Amino acid sequence: MATKTITPETLLQAVDAVQPVIEQASDKLWHLAEVSLEEVKSAEYLVALLQEQGFTIVSTGTAGIPTAFIAEWGSGEPKLGILLEYDALPGLGNEAVSCKQPRKDGTTSGHGCGHNLIGSGALGAALALKQTMTEYNINGTLRIYGCASEENEGAKVYMAREKLFQDLDAVLHCHPIDQAIIGNLRTAANNSIRIEFSGTPAHAGISPWLGRSAVHAAELFAHGINLMREHLEPTARLHYVYENAGLAPNVVPDYAKIWLTVRDVDRARVNATTEWLRQAAEGAAMATQTRSNFILYFGMYDLLPNTPLAQRMQSHMEHIGIPAWTDTEQSFARELQSNFGVEPKGMATHVVPLQNEPALGGSTDVGDISWSVPTMGVAMPSIPLGISLHTWAATATHGMSIGKKAAIAMAKVMAVTGLDILTDSELRQAAKADFERRTAGKPYVSPLPDDRKQPFGMPDWMTEDACREMFSGVVKAND
């Protein structure tokens, strides 16, 4: 129990005290800009920093993901989880300037989704909470999750399958965007699928009747997808690309490959559409006398809101407010907007009212956590109004003072809300009751195939031995 009175300002001051660490981590991750499943130096840096700050490294290479980890501080109940992300996107490397300009060091990847701010901001919240819990003698456990590969096959889904969140009272997360908003919303569930077709090669001019075209099978399958759209509910999304469609037109192609994503409002609808797609692939193969290989390798749950946590976090965000932008920062934002081709309105200056759980078409691997434990997140403006994430313009602002201010603001909202979760038993009970109401009769069942132990896109060099070597200079490898 606390021995002294604690106010929200106590946590805000604690975040201010660790501001240099937040800014340093933001810069470090931005410059590393390592893409999903290859965040070797980023993970190593965060693990070393957490260990230096007194956290125990519980695991590295967590849930089969070499660049994922878990760290803890404290003991006993209650238990609060905090999520770190740190992967960048390919092709979005840009200097921290208001125009499109490749990085001078030649790095072509970039933090166009601001995961350097998620990694540093969430880290700052954890450090501020640790400092406050120590000073005020507050019981509980802080558990930090190094959530690798959010942009690809997110580690959170693999962690959820191993039930690594089930004993927590709540989980907090954050994400930068162009507004100050609490994540009281729904995102789509999805499945990621690769469909391979194998046929028989032949000379396309001399004896095409001896061949069976895998590309024809892929085309027929894609046509089937497009015919399905009329009969799917408006919430469904099907989007695909051809990854392989032959090499030369004078050869009957014996191999073709399609990469497909299925989205909908919940797992039941996604699963039903996936089964229909499986049948379509088999039918296309039968019609073209080829063979199909339907590889369902990854999936996510829809994001589940939590009303008590959302309301509490909203009240804190309204108290904390948006970062105070300088004239120079607003000028930078307007220049960037002009160069990007959107109206030069500058940075957001007010907090968005609490949303009534709108449904979005995108997906997040936080969804799987939200079906395992009460979960809530905060977003702060890190990019100018009208600028999209996943762009060079977002990479630019995430590498300068605007991005750092967003990380600090997110840390403050998370820290104050986290303290409430640790000290307010009524809030914990209300959050649990809301969670149980929403999940009643629908227990979490991992969308991952049972035989999928590691991500489909895991680079060959990211082996278990490489993982052990990666962290060997930071922490003893786990048995």
N, C-alpha and C positions, 0 to 999 in steps of 0.2 A: 504494500500500500504506500501511497505517496505520503511523505512527511511534511511537505510544504505545499502551499497553494500554487497551482500552475495555471497560467492564462495562455491564450493563443499567442500572445506576444512573446512568451517564453520560447516557443518553438520558432517563431520568426527570427528571433535573435540568434537561436542556435543555428538556423540555416545561414544567416548572415556570417556567422563565425566560420562556417565551412565553405563559404563562397569561393575562396581561392582554389579549393580542391575541385569544386564543381567546374569552374572555368578551365582549370588545367586539364581535367578529364575530357571536357568537351573538345578542347583543342587537340588533345592527343588522339582521340577517336576520329575526329574529322580528318586529321592528316593521315592516319592509317588507312581509313576508307576501305576496309576489307569486305569483300562480298560474302554472301551467305555461304555457310559451311566451310569457309576459309578464314574465319576471323581469329587466326592463330595469335597474332600479337595483341589484338584487342582484348581477347579473353585473358591472356597471360597478364596483361597490364592491369585489368580490373581485379583479377584474383590476387595479384601482388599488393595492390592498393588496399583491398579489403583486409588482407592478412596484416598489413602494416597498421591498419586502423583497429586491430584487435578482434576481428572476426575469425571464427574457426572455419576452415574450408572443409565442408562435409563431403563433397565429391567433386571430381572433375571428370570430363567425358561422360557427363550424366545422361542416363537413359539412352546410351548408345550414340550420343552426339558428341564428337571429340571436343568441340569448342563451347559446350555447355557446362555449367557448374552450379553448385549450391554452397552458400556460406551462411553461417549462423552466429548470432550473439545473444546472450542471455539464456534463460532456462525457464521451464515450466509454462504455465498458462497465464494469460492468453497468448495466442500465437498469431503473428501478423506476417503475411508474405508481401514482398515487394519485388517487382519485375524489372530487370535490366535488359535492354536490347542494345546491339552495337554493330549490326551488319549494314553495309552500304549497298548501293545499286550500281550495276555495270553501266558504263557509258555516260555517267553524269558528273564526271570530274570537272570542276570549275573553280577558278580563283574566287576568293571572297570579294568580288567586285560587282558593280551594278550592270554589267554587260556580259554577254556570253564570251568567255575567255578560258581556254583550257589551262589546267594547272601547269605551272612552270616546271614542276618536278616530273612531269610526264604521267602522273597518276590519272588514269582514265575513269576510275570509279569515284562515286561521290555520295555523300549523305543527303540525297534528295528527299528522304522521308524523315530526316532528323533523328535517326537512331543514336547519333552521338549525344543528342540532348536527352533522350530517354535514358541512356546509360549513365550520363553525368547527373541529370536531375533526380532520378530515382536513387542513385547512390547518395546524393546530398541529403535527401529525405531520410535515408537509413542512418547516415552519420549523425544528423541532428537528433533523431529519435534516440539513438544510442547514448549520446551525450546527455540528453534530458533524463532518460531513464536512470542513468548512473547518478546524476546530481540529485534527483528527487526520489531515489530508491523505489522505482516502479518495477514491479515484477512482470515477467513475460519474456517471450522469445521473438526476436526478429530473424526472419529467414529470407535471404536474398537469393533470387534465382537468376542465373546468367542465361538468358533466353536467346540462344543463338538462332540464326537463320530465319528470322521472322518473314523475310521477303521471299523465302523459298519453301522448304518443308519444315515449318517451325518446330523448334525443340519443345515448345509448350505442349504440343499434342503428344509427343513421346513421353514427356514427364507426366502428363495426365493419365496416360495408359498405365503407368507404373504407380499411380495413386500417390504421387509425391505432394499433393496439395490437400489431401482429404482431412488431415488433422488440424488444419488452420481454422481460425475464426473468421478471417477475411483476407482478401488479396487486394492490393492497390497497384494501379499502373498509371501511366501517363503517355501522352502523345502530342507533339506539336502540330499546329495547323494554322489557319489564318484568323481564328476566332478564339475567344475565351469561353469554353463550354464544357459542361460536365457530360461524361459519356453515358447518359441515361437513354440509351438507344439500342436498337436491334441491328445486328449485321447478319449477313446471309451465311447459312451453312454451305459447304461445298465439298466436292470430290475432284481430285486430280487423276486423270486417266491417260495412259498411253495405249494406243491401239496399233498393233503391228499386223501387216498383211504380208503373207509369203506366197509367191506364185512360182512360175516356171519360166526361165529365160528362153529367148529364141531370137533369131534374126528377124527384125520387124519388116524387112523388105522381101526376103527370100522365103521364109517359112513361119509367118506369124501364127499360123494355126497350131504349131507345136508348142507355143507359149501360152501362159496364163498370167495376165497382167495384175500385179499387186496394186498398181496405181488405179486401174479400173475398179478394183475392190474398194480402195480408199475413196475414190470419187463417188461410188454408189453409196457408201456409208455416209459421206458428207451430205449427199442429196437427201438421204433418209433423215439426218439430223434436221435439215432445213424444213422438211415436210412435217416433222414432229412439232415444230414451233407453234403451229396453229392450234394444236391440241393440248398444249401445256398451259398451266395457269399463268396469269400476267406476272407473277412474282418470280418465275423461273428464268434462268439465263443459261444459254449454251454458247460457248465460244471456243474456237479451235484454230490451230494452224497446222499446216503440213510440215513436218520435220524432215521427211524424206519422200521424194516422189520421182525416183529414177535419176539416172545420170546422163543418158543420151537417148534421143528419140528413135534411133535406129536399132535399139535393143529393147525387146519386151522386158520391162522391169520386173524383177522377181522379189522386190522388197519395197514397201511403203510404210510410212509411220505418221500417225496423227496424234497431236497433243491436244487434249480436250479438258475443259473445266465445266463442271455442272454446279450451278448455284440455285438455292431456293431458301425460303424462310425457315425451314427446319430440316432436321436429319431425315424424317420420314419421307418428305417429298423428294429430297435429294436421292435417297436410296431407291425410291420407286422409279425415278427417271433413269438412274444408273442401270437398273435392271433392264429397262426398255432399250437403252443404248447397247447393252451387251447383246441383246437379241438382234438388234439392227446390224451389229458387227458380224454376228454369225450368219445372218441372212445375206449380207453383202458378200461374204466369203463363199457361201453356197452358190449364189447366183453367178459368180465369176470363176468357180472351181479353184479357189485359192484357200488358204488357211488363215484364220484370225487368232491373234493372241491379245486378249483384253486384260490390260494390266492396271488394276485399281491400286494405286500405291500411296495415296495420301488423301486425307479429308479433314474437315474442321466442323465444329458445331457452330450454330448461331450464337451470337452474344446475348447473354441473359442479363437484363437490368436488375437492380436491387433498389427499391424505393427508399428505405431508410438511409442507406449509405449515400444515395444520390442527393437526397435532401440535405443531409449533414454536410457533404462536400460542397454543395452549392452555397450554403450559408457561409462557409469559410472562404470560398472563392470570391463571393461578393464583398466580404470584409477585407480580403487581401487586395483585390482589384488587379487590374492589368498593369504591367510594367510601365514606368514613366519613360516614354520615348523622348529622346533629345531631338532638337531641330535637325541635327545632322543625320540621325537615324531615320527620321521621317522623310528627309530629302533623299537619302539613299533609297528608301522604299519606293518613293514616287519615280525616281530615275529608273529603277529596276522595272517597275510596272510599265513605264513608257517603252522601255527596250523590249519588254516581253509582249507588248501589244494589248494591255488591258488598261482600264481607266486608272489614272494615277491618284488614287484615294489615300495612299499611305497605309500605315498600320492601324489595326483595330484599336479602339479607345474605350470600349465598354464591354461589360460581361453579358453574355447571352442568357436570357431567362432559362430556367430549368425546362428542358424539353420533355414532352409527353411520349417518350419511347417511340420515336419515329423509326421506320425500317429503312435501312440503307442497302444498296445492292452489293457493296463490297464485303469482304470477309476478313476476319482476324483470328489468329490462333489463341487469343485471349478467350475466345468463345468456349473452348474446351475447359478452361479453368473455371469459367463462370457457371458451368454445369457441375463443377466439383465442389465449389465453395463460394460464399457470397463475395462478389467482386465489383469494384467500381474504379473508374478512371477519370482523369482530368486532362483537358487540352488547353494549351495557351498559345497565343499568336507568336509564331516564329517566322512567318512569311507574310509579306504584304497582302492586303485584301485582293482577292481575285487571282492570286498566283496559286498554281496547283503544286501539290507535292509531287514527287517523282519527276522533277524537272531540274535543269541546270540552275534556274533562278532560286529554287529552294536550297540547293547545295550552297549557293553563294551566301544567303542570309544565315544559314546554319553554321557558317564558318566565321561569323563576326559577332559584334556586340548584341545585335538583335536576338540571335539564337541563344546566346549565353543568358540574356535576361529572361527568355522564355523558360530555360532550364531551371533557373533559380526560382521563378514564380511557381513552376510546377512542383518543385521540391517543397516549397512552403505549404501549398495546399495539401500535398500528400502527407507531410509531417504533422500538420495540425489535425488532419483527419485520422491519421494513424494513432496519434496520442488518444483521441477519443475512443477508438476501437480498443485500445489497451486498457483504458481506465473507466469506461462507461459500460457496465454490464447490461444495462437496458438497451443500449444501441446494439450490442452484440446479439442479444436475444431477438430483437426486432428484425435485424438483418437475417438471422437464421430462420425465423418464422417466414419471412418473405421468400427466402430461397426455397424452403420446403414446400411452400404453397405453389410456387412456379414449377417445381420439379416433381411434384407428387405423381407417382405412377410412371414416371419417365426417368429411370436411373441412367446415369452416364454409362454408355457403352462405347468404347473407343472405335472411331471410324477407321483406324489403321488395320490392314489385314494382319492376321495372326503371324504370318511368316515374314512380315516386313520388320526387320530388326533395326535397320538404319535407313536414312533417306535414300530414295531412288537416285538422286543426283550427287551422292557423296563422291568426292574425288578419290581416285584410287590411292593417292598418297596419304589420305587422312585415315590411317589405320589406327588400331588401338595402341600399337607400339609408338606411333608418331604422337599420339595424344599424351602418352606417359612422358615421352621425351620433352614435349612442349612445356609441361608444367613442372618438370624435374627440378628446375632452378628456383621454383617458387614454393612448392609444397611437395611433400612426399606423395608419391603416387598411391592411389587407393587400391587395396587388394580386391 
